[in-house]
Amino acid sequence: MSLEDEPPIIDMRDDESAVPQSFKQKRAKAVALGYERDHDDAPRVVATGAGVIAEQMLNLAFAHGVRVREDADLVEILSQLEIDSVIPIETFSAVAEILNYVYRMNARYGKPKYS
């Protein structure tokens, strides 16, 4: 599968227009995952938010060049978890696809520069 065939990643712009209208039209949810290859056995939930908090999370992610993926089913599952929880095994495949894409994009274009 080429990069062009990958599921869409939301544009990363550093302005408020970066939050897709679909997020604003319904009660948005967002989940941030953390994973350190040398430290963690699996990705962990590091932040969750709904509504205005979710929009703020997305705006911060865009402002800092964090690659963001829109997946309503996955966010529904992950948003139910406690902060610092390891993701459930049922989500490993979906999260692995996202991380694989992010790592390939970082290799191709470089890691995002955080402010």
N, C-alpha and C positions, 0 to 999 in steps of 0.2 A: 504494500500500500504506500503510495507516495504522500508527501506532505499535503499536496493539493486535495487528496481524497479524505483527509482527516476531518473529524467533526469540527464544527466552527468554534473558534475561540473569539470571545468578545473583543472588539477593538480596544486597544489600550491608549486612551487619550487622557490628558491631565486636566480635563475640564468637566464640569457637571453634566455636560451633554453625553458623557461617556456611559452613563447609566442608561441601559436600554429602556425604551418606552414600555415594553412589556413588563418590566419590573415595577414601574411606577403605576401601571394600571391596576395591578392586583397587589395584595400585601406581599411585598418582596421578602424573600428569605435569602440569607447568605451564610455560608460556612467557610471558615478558613482552616486549612489543614497544614500541619507541620510534619516534616519527616527529615531526619538526619540519618543518612545511610549507615554511618559508623556507630550510631547510638541507639536508634529505635528499631524495634522488631517490626513495626508497622506504622503507617501514618496515624497521627493523632489529631483530634479536633482541638484547635487552639482558640477559636472564637466562633460564636454564632450570633445571628441577629435577625430581626424581622422589622418590616416597615422602614421607618427613618433610619434605624440603626443599620439595617442591611444596605440601604443606599449609601450611608456614610462609609461602611466597610468597602463597598465597591469603589466609591470615589477615592478613598485612600489607596486601594490597590492600584487603580489606574494611575494615580498621581505618582506612585512609586514604581511603576513599570511591572507590577506583578501580573503574571499571566492568569487570566480568569476564564473559567469554563462555565457555561450555562447548562445545567442539567437538573430539571425540576424534580425528577424522581429521586435522584441521588441526594439532593439537598433536603428533601422531605425526610429521608431516613437519617441522614447525618445530623440534622438540626434537632433531633430528639435526644441526642447524646449529651452527656455532661462534658464540660471543658476538661481537656487532658485525657479523654477516653480514647482508647485505641479503636479504630474503625472496625465495624463488624466484618466477619469473614465474607458475608454475602456481598459486601461492597468492594472487596479486594480487586476484582477484575475491572470494574468501572474506574476505580481510583488508579489502578496500575496503568490503564490506557491514558489517563490524564497525565500522570507523572512521566510516562514514557514520552508523550508529546512534548511536555515542558522541557525535559532533559534534551531532547533532540533540537528543539527550538533554541535552547541556551547554547548548545554546541554549534549550531549554525549561525546564530546572530549574536552570541555572547550573553552572559547573564545580565539581567536588568541592573542598572545603577540605582541604588537606593539613596534618597536624599537624606 
